[in-house]
Every structure is written in C-alpha cells, then in structure tokens.
Amino acid sequence: MEISCQLICACNNKLYKSQASLKAHYKTQAHQYYKQNKEQKDYIIKVNRLENENGHLRRLNIILLERISELEKKMKMI
C-alpha cells in the first residue's frame, strides 16, 4: 500500500502534480478572485451569525429587565 499526498485547489478541484505548480496557481487571477469571493462569503456568514446572536441577547435582556421590574414591584408591596 502506498500513501501519497494529493494537491488539490478548492477553487477548481484540479489536481496539481507538485507544490510548485500549486503555488503558481495560487498567484493566478482566477484563484485570487476565488479567494476574495470566499472571504466575502465567510464575512457575510459571520456578520449574520453575530446579528442573530445580538438579536437573541436583546430579547433576553428585555425578558430579564421585565423580571427585575416585577421583582421591584413585589418588593415595594412588602
């Protein structure tokens, strides 16, 4: 059994024979465009996750403020 390392770029799923040829591919305009596009998509996903988390924390904050208000009312009654 032989173990080998395959050099494949995700932008085109092409198999490269050597590290040098893969490195040369990384410098091409097509790969740079892919890399920039991927980074932009990853950024958008991260922003969406943070916005969702922010919305969740805002709703939780409102609930906690309501509970505090209810407790303060009960304390005044005592």
C-alpha positions, 0 to 999 in steps of 0.5 A, spaced: 500 500 500 502 506 498 500 513 501 501 519 497 499 526 498 494 529 493 494 537 491 488 539 490 485 547 489 478 548 492 477 553 487 477 548 481 478 541 484 484 540 479 489 536 481 496 539 481 502 534 480 507 538 485 507 544 490 510 548 485 505 548 480 500 549 486 503 555 488 503 558 481 496 557 481 495 560 487 498 567 484 493 566 478 487 571 477 482 566 477 484 563 484 485 570 487 478 572 485 476 565 488 479 567 494 476 574 495 469 571 493 470 566 499 472 571 504 466 575 502 462 569 503 465 567 510 464 575 512 457 575 510 456 568 514 459 571 520 456 578 520 449 574 520 451 569 525 453 575 530 446 579 528 442 573 530 446 572 536 445 580 538 438 579 536 437 573 541 441 577 547 436 583 546 430 579 547 433 576 553 435 582 556 428 585 555 425 578 558 430 579 564 429 587 565 421 585 565 423 580 571 427 585 575 421 590 574 416 585 577 421 583 582 421 591 584 414 591 584 413 585 589 418 588 593 415 595 594 408 591 596 412 588 602 
